[in-house]
């Protein structure tokens, strides 16, 4: 009996994903632990390892397929001694991915064009199977994919089908605008086309779409307020230099910031909180999410229980997380969750900025560049290295006084770095 290879759940909340590509071909031998495919989530690309060994007899879901349900059969594996005749009698759930509106008899190569009369509209709620490129083209051109006949494998809609639909000019294929959509001006692409502006279209990745959705929701639903404090960091810079030279370390200013935030949250636990409809969640540990820029957008790997880790441990862990974040190799547990976020643009020379709260967390600290500024010390003007930090707060969770108390604790720790080692 063939073994079904199922679509894995890469996180507790994952219900579907994109099967990016197969790393094994039909007929290839597979050993337990071999990487056989890559799965895309909204934040990373994960490798899928084989659990059993045998021969990859049939690929049920082709590479590039979006919307593959968790636990759906994506391939069949034959064990040693089995031949392909076992596939004919296979009665499991591993069936080709077929649109619900397409009959099995209709799954065959067909000209990349719409029928002269539009096919019956897909049943309400039925999934339409299309390549990622075809979906993007259809969305941009307002084509209803449920009315397009696919010519790809198993009736899948491909680029040529959308192009043919556009060329036919059938108005029935145009997707009506959402009933709840508010009137708005033309999109950026339509406006650029109308004005003859030159541009290059960079299609949205799953990650970019998720970032856009979550940040829009945050600004629309979370009542933000902002608090800014200036920290003199000359002692921190001097201490960092001594530590790195004497102990052959490479601790960064950001590592000090992570440690100071974690200790400050231990001192002001009311700031280490999240909003939930049932109540405010007060976290027992400071799990610090740190924004890292990647080619596809921001991701926030987490330093778990940073309040119980020293600077050296934080530095080592942060370097490893940052490298794997940029390579898209983080595990979901390494970037999902967190109790407080840090976004540091100081390395780009940004003096001060306000970050958007990362729901469901209650706070995010935006860290600017350390720069020399005139300050008053003992009644006289002097030059000091000053770093501006802005706390963005969800006012449902953290009140102004609590936010100010946290920043006060953070400032003391940053300006007296030895105190954060205690």
C-alpha positions in Angstrom: 0.0 0.0 0.0 1.5 3.4 -1.0 2.5 5.8 1.8 0.9 9.2 1.7 3.2 12.2 2.1 1.0 14.8 3.7 1.2 18.6 3.8 2.8 19.4 7.1 1.6 22.0 9.6 4.6 24.3 10.2 2.9 26.2 13.1 -0.1 25.6 15.4 -2.2 28.2 13.4 -1.3 27.1 9.9 -4.2 25.8 7.9 -2.7 25.9 4.4 0.5 26.9 2.6 2.3 27.0 -0.7 4.2 24.0 -2.0 7.1 26.0 -3.4 9.0 23.3 -5.2 9.9 19.6 -5.1 13.6 18.7 -4.5 13.0 15.1 -5.6 11.5 13.8 -8.8 9.1 11.0 -9.4 11.1 7.8 -9.4 13.8 9.1 -7.1 14.9 7.0 -4.1 14.1 8.7 -0.8 15.7 7.9 2.6 14.3 9.0 6.0 15.5 12.5 6.7 16.0 13.5 3.0 14.8 16.9 2.2 12.1 16.4 -0.5 10.3 19.7 -0.9 10.1 23.3 0.2 6.9 24.8 1.8 6.3 28.5 1.9 4.5 30.1 4.8 3.8 33.9 5.1 7.1 34.4 6.8 9.6 31.8 5.7 10.4 28.9 3.4 10.7 25.6 5.3 12.2 22.3 4.2 10.2 19.1 4.4 12.0 16.0 5.4 10.9 12.5 4.5 9.8 10.3 7.5 9.8 7.0 5.6 12.1 5.6 3.0 11.2 4.2 -0.5 10.6 5.6 -4.0 8.8 8.8 -4.7 6.2 7.2 -7.0 3.8 10.0 -7.7 3.6 13.7 -7.1 0.0 14.7 -6.4 0.5 18.4 -5.9 2.9 20.2 -8.3 5.5 22.7 -7.2 4.2 26.3 -7.1 0.7 25.3 -5.9 -0.9 27.8 -3.4 -3.6 27.0 -0.9 -2.5 23.4 -0.1 -4.5 22.3 3.0 -2.6 20.9 6.0 -2.7 17.1 6.0 -3.6 17.0 2.3 -1.8 14.2 0.5 0.9 15.8 -1.7 2.7 12.7 -2.9 2.8 8.9 -2.8 5.8 6.8 -1.6 6.3 3.2 -2.5 8.1 1.0 0.0 10.9 -1.5 -1.0 9.4 -4.4 -3.0 6.3 -2.5 -4.1 5.8 -1.7 -7.8 3.7 0.9 -9.5 0.8 -1.5 -9.8 0.1 -0.7 -6.2 -0.8 2.9 -7.2 -3.7 1.7 -9.3 -5.5 0.2 -6.3 -4.7 3.1 -4.0 -7.9 4.3 -2.3 -6.5 6.8 0.1 -6.9 10.6 0.2 -4.0 11.2 -2.2 -5.9 12.3 -5.3 -4.8 14.9 -7.8 -5.5 18.5 -7.0 -8.7 19.1 -9.0 -10.9 22.2 -8.9 -14.3 21.3 -7.4 -16.0 22.7 -10.4 -14.0 20.6 -13.0 -15.1 17.0 -13.6 -12.4 14.3 -13.8 -13.2 13.7 -17.5 -12.4 17.3 -18.3 -8.9 17.1 -17.0 -6.9 17.1 -20.2 -4.7 19.5 -22.2 -6.8 22.2 -23.7 -6.2 25.3 -25.7 -5.3 28.3 -23.4 -8.5 30.1 -24.1 -12.0 30.6 -22.7 -14.9 28.7 -24.2 -17.1 30.8 -26.5 -19.6 30.8 -23.7 -18.4 31.1 -20.1 -18.4 27.9 -18.0 -20.9 27.7 -15.2 -19.8 29.7 -12.2 -17.9 27.7 -9.7 -19.9 26.5 -6.7 -20.0 28.9 -3.9 -17.0 28.2 -1.6 -15.2 25.9 -4.1 -11.5 26.3 -4.4 -10.1 27.6 -7.7 -6.6 26.2 -8.4 -4.2 28.5 -10.2 -0.5 29.2 -10.4 0.8 32.1 -8.2 1.6 34.1 -11.4 -1.9 33.5 -12.8 -3.5 34.6 -9.5 -1.5 37.8 -9.4 -2.4 38.6 -13.1 -6.0 37.9 -12.4 -6.1 40.1 -9.3 -4.4 43.0 -11.1 -6.7 42.7 -14.1 -9.9 42.1 -12.0 -10.5 38.7 -13.7 -12.8 36.3 -11.9 -10.8 33.0 -11.8 -13.9 31.0 -11.1 -15.0 31.8 -14.7 -11.7 30.8 -16.3 -11.0 27.3 -17.7 -7.6 26.0 -16.7 -5.4 24.2 -19.2 -2.6 23.3 -16.8 -2.0 20.0 -15.0 -5.3 18.7 -13.5 -7.2 21.7 -14.8 -5.0 24.2 -13.0 -5.2 27.8 -14.3 -1.9 29.1 -15.7 -0.6 32.4 -17.1 -1.8 31.6 -20.7 -5.4 31.0 -19.5 -5.6 34.5 -17.9 -4.0 36.1 -21.0 -6.5 34.3 -23.2 -9.4 35.5 -20.9 -8.2 39.1 -21.1 -7.8 38.8 -24.9 -11.4 37.4 -25.3 -12.7 40.6 -23.7 -15.6 38.7 -22.1 -17.1 41.0 -19.5 -18.5 38.0 -17.6 -15.0 37.2 -16.5 -14.5 40.5 -14.8 -14.7 40.1 -11.0 -17.1 42.6 -9.5 -15.6 44.9 -6.8 -16.3 43.9 -3.2 -19.6 45.2 -2.0 -18.0 46.7 1.1 -15.2 48.4 -0.8 -15.2 52.2 -0.3 -14.9 54.3 -3.4 -11.3 55.2 -4.1 -9.0 56.6 -6.8 -7.2 54.4 -9.3 -4.5 52.1 -8.1 -0.8 52.9 -8.5 -0.4 50.6 -11.5 -3.5 51.9 -13.3 -2.5 55.5 -12.7 1.1 54.8 -13.9 -0.2 53.1 -17.0 -2.6 56.0 -17.8 0.2 58.6 -17.4 2.8 56.6 -19.3 5.1 56.3 -16.3 8.0 53.8 -16.5 8.1 51.2 -13.8 9.0 47.6 -12.9 6.4 45.5 -11.3 7.6 43.5 -8.3 4.9 41.0 -7.4 3.9 40.7 -3.7 5.3 37.8 -1.8 3.2 36.0 0.8 5.4 37.7 3.5 4.9 41.2 2.0 1.1 40.7 1.9 1.1 39.5 5.5 3.1 42.5 6.7 0.8 44.9 4.8 -2.3 43.3 6.3 -1.0 43.1 9.9 0.4 46.7 10.0 -2.8 48.1 8.4 -4.9 46.3 11.1 -2.6 47.6 13.8 -2.9 51.2 12.8 -6.6 50.9 12.3 -7.5 48.9 15.4 -4.8 49.7 18.0 -5.0 53.1 19.8 -1.3 54.1 19.6 0.5 56.7 21.7 4.2 57.5 21.8 6.8 58.4 24.4 10.3 59.5 23.6 13.4 59.6 25.8 17.0 60.6 25.2 19.7 58.3 26.6 23.4 59.3 27.0 25.4 56.2 26.0 29.0 57.2 26.4 29.5 54.8 29.3 27.8 52.1 27.4 30.1 52.6 24.4 33.2 52.6 26.6 32.1 49.5 28.5 31.2 47.7 25.2 34.7 48.5 23.8 36.4 47.1 27.0 34.3 43.9 27.0 34.9 43.2 23.3 38.6 43.8 23.6 39.2 41.9 26.9 37.0 38.9 26.2 37.3 38.7 22.4 33.5 39.3 22.0 31.5 41.2 19.4 28.7 42.6 21.5 26.7 45.3 19.7 24.8 48.3 21.0 21.6 46.4 20.0 22.5 43.6 22.3 22.7 46.1 25.2 19.3 47.5 24.2 17.8 44.0 24.2 19.2 43.3 27.6 18.1 46.7 29.0 14.6 46.2 27.7 14.4 42.7 29.2 15.6 43.9 32.6 13.3 47.0 32.5 10.3 44.7 31.8 11.3 42.7 34.9 11.2 46.0 36.9 8.0 47.2 35.3 6.0 44.0 34.4 2.8 45.9 33.6 4.5 46.9 30.3 5.2 43.3 29.4 1.6 42.7 28.3 -0.8 42.0 25.5 -4.5 42.8 24.8 -7.0 40.0 24.6 -10.8 40.3 24.6 -10.9 38.2 27.8 -8.4 40.3 29.6 -4.8 41.6 29.6 -2.1 39.0 29.4 0.8 39.7 31.8 3.8 37.7 30.7 6.1 36.0 33.2 9.2 36.3 30.9 10.5 38.9 28.5 10.4 37.3 25.1 11.9 40.0 23.0 11.0 40.2 19.3 13.8 42.0 17.3 12.9 43.4 13.8 15.3 42.1 11.1 15.2 43.3 7.5 15.2 40.6 4.9 14.9 40.8 1.1 11.1 40.1 1.4 10.4 42.4 4.3 10.6 42.6 8.1 10.6 39.5 10.3 10.9 39.5 14.1 12.9 36.6 15.5 12.5 36.2 19.3 15.1 36.1 22.1 13.2 33.9 24.5 13.4 34.7 28.2 15.9 37.5 27.5 15.6 38.6 31.1 17.4 35.5 32.2 20.3 35.7 29.7 23.5 37.6 29.8 24.9 39.9 27.1 27.1 37.3 25.6 24.3 34.7 25.2 22.0 37.4 23.8 24.7 38.4 21.3 25.3 34.9 20.1 21.7 34.0 19.8 20.8 37.2 18.0 23.5 36.7 15.4 22.3 33.2 14.6 18.7 34.3 14.4 19.5 37.2 12.1 21.4 35.1 9.7 18.7 32.5 9.4 16.0 35.1 9.2 17.7 36.6 6.1 18.0 33.1 4.6 14.4 32.3 5.3 15.3 29.4 7.5 13.6 30.4 10.8 11.2 27.9 12.4 7.8 29.3 13.1 8.4 29.0 16.9 11.4 31.3 16.5 9.4 34.3 15.1 5.8 33.7 16.3 4.8 35.1 19.7 7.0 37.4 21.7 5.9 39.8 24.4 7.7 43.0 23.4 9.3 44.3 20.2 12.4 46.3 19.3 13.1 48.0 16.0 16.5 49.6 15.6 17.3 51.9 12.7 20.3 53.5 14.3 22.8 51.7 12.1 21.2 53.6 9.1 21.8 57.0 10.8 18.1 57.5 11.6 17.9 59.9 14.5 14.4 59.2 15.7 11.2 57.4 14.5 8.0 55.8 15.8 7.3 52.2 15.0 3.9 50.5 14.6 2.8 48.2 17.5 3.2 44.5 16.5 -0.2 42.9 17.6 -1.0 41.3 19.9 2.0 42.8 21.8 1.4 46.0 23.8 4.6 47.9 23.0 7.5 48.3 20.6 10.6 50.4 21.1 12.1 52.3 18.2 15.8 52.9 18.6 17.6 55.7 16.8 21.3 56.4 16.1 23.7 57.4 18.8 25.0 60.9 17.8 27.0 63.6 19.5 24.8 66.4 20.8 25.2 69.3 23.2 23.9 68.5 26.7 23.9 70.3 30.0 26.0 68.7 32.7 26.3 70.3 36.1 25.1 73.6 34.7 27.6 73.7 31.8 27.2 72.7 28.1 29.1 69.6 27.2 29.1 67.1 24.3 27.7 63.7 24.8 26.6 60.7 22.6 22.8 60.6 22.8 20.4 58.0 21.5 16.7 58.8 21.1 14.3 55.9 21.8 10.5 56.1 21.2 8.1 53.7 22.8 4.9 53.0 20.8 2.1 51.8 23.1 -1.2 50.1 22.8 -3.2 52.3 25.1 -5.7 49.5 25.8 -3.0 47.6 27.5 -0.4 50.1 28.8 -1.3 53.5 30.3 0.8 56.5 29.9 2.2 56.3 33.4 3.3 52.7 33.0 4.9 53.5 29.6 6.8 56.4 31.2 7.9 54.2 34.1 9.2 51.6 31.7 11.2 54.2 29.8 12.6 55.6 33.0 13.9 52.2 34.0 15.2 51.6 30.5 17.1 54.9 30.5 18.7 54.2 33.8 19.9 50.8 32.6 21.3 52.2 29.3 23.1 55.1 31.0 24.5 52.9 33.7 25.2 49.6 31.8 26.8 47.9 34.8 23.4 47.9 36.5 21.9 45.7 33.8 24.5 43.0 34.6 23.2 42.6 38.2 
